[in-house]
């Protein structure tokens, strides 16, 4: 689900919330996106006016990092040393 983050989510979102940046557009899992919408921390990208969509990056999407993938990426970077 494509959403634009409008404010930082509560700390109860943990790592998922900390990786989000206000103003960025993300393609998120429906459950996370719905929770952000319910907590008034995001808005549906599709409902934004065209000028807002352009200011938000012309419709380009940021993928929210996967916690497991991020952990693997960090641990693999240390293997070079």
C-alpha positions in Angstrom: 0.0 0.0 0.0 1.5 3.4 -1.0 1.5 5.9 1.8 3.3 9.2 2.5 4.4 9.5 6.1 3.1 12.7 7.7 4.6 12.4 11.2 6.7 10.0 13.1 4.8 7.0 14.5 4.7 6.3 18.2 7.7 4.4 19.7 5.5 1.3 20.0 6.2 0.7 16.2 9.8 -0.2 17.1 12.3 -0.6 14.3 9.7 -0.4 11.6 8.7 3.1 12.8 12.3 4.3 13.3 13.1 3.5 9.6 10.4 5.8 8.3 11.0 9.4 7.3 8.4 12.1 7.3 7.5 13.2 3.8 8.7 10.1 2.1 6.4 7.8 0.1 6.7 4.1 1.0 5.2 0.9 -0.4 4.3 -0.8 2.9 2.6 -4.0 3.9 -1.1 -3.4 4.3 -1.2 -4.0 8.0 1.6 -1.5 8.7 0.2 1.1 6.3 -3.3 0.7 7.9 -1.9 1.2 11.4 0.0 4.3 10.3 -3.2 5.7 8.7 -5.2 4.9 11.8 -2.7 6.6 14.0 -2.8 9.7 11.7 0.9 9.2 10.8 0.4 8.7 7.1 -1.9 9.5 4.2 -2.7 7.4 1.1 -0.5 8.5 -1.8 -3.3 7.9 -4.3 -5.6 10.4 -2.7 -3.0 13.3 -2.9 -3.5 16.0 -5.5 -1.2 15.7 -8.5 1.0 18.7 -7.4 1.5 17.0 -4.0 2.5 13.7 -5.7 5.1 15.6 -7.7 6.5 17.3 -4.6 6.7 13.9 -2.9 9.1 12.7 -5.6 7.0 12.2 -8.7 5.5 9.0 -7.5 8.8 7.3 -6.8 8.6 4.8 -4.0 10.8 4.2 -1.0 10.8 0.6 0.1 10.7 0.2 3.9 13.8 -1.8 4.9 13.1 -5.4 6.0 14.5 -5.8 9.5 16.0 -9.3 8.8 17.5 -8.1 5.5 19.0 -5.1 7.2 20.5 -7.3 9.9 22.0 -9.6 7.2 23.4 -6.7 5.2 25.1 -5.3 8.3 26.6 -8.6 9.4 27.8 -9.3 5.8 29.6 -5.9 5.7 31.8 -6.9 8.6 32.9 -10.1 6.8 35.2 -7.9 4.6 37.4 -7.0 7.5 
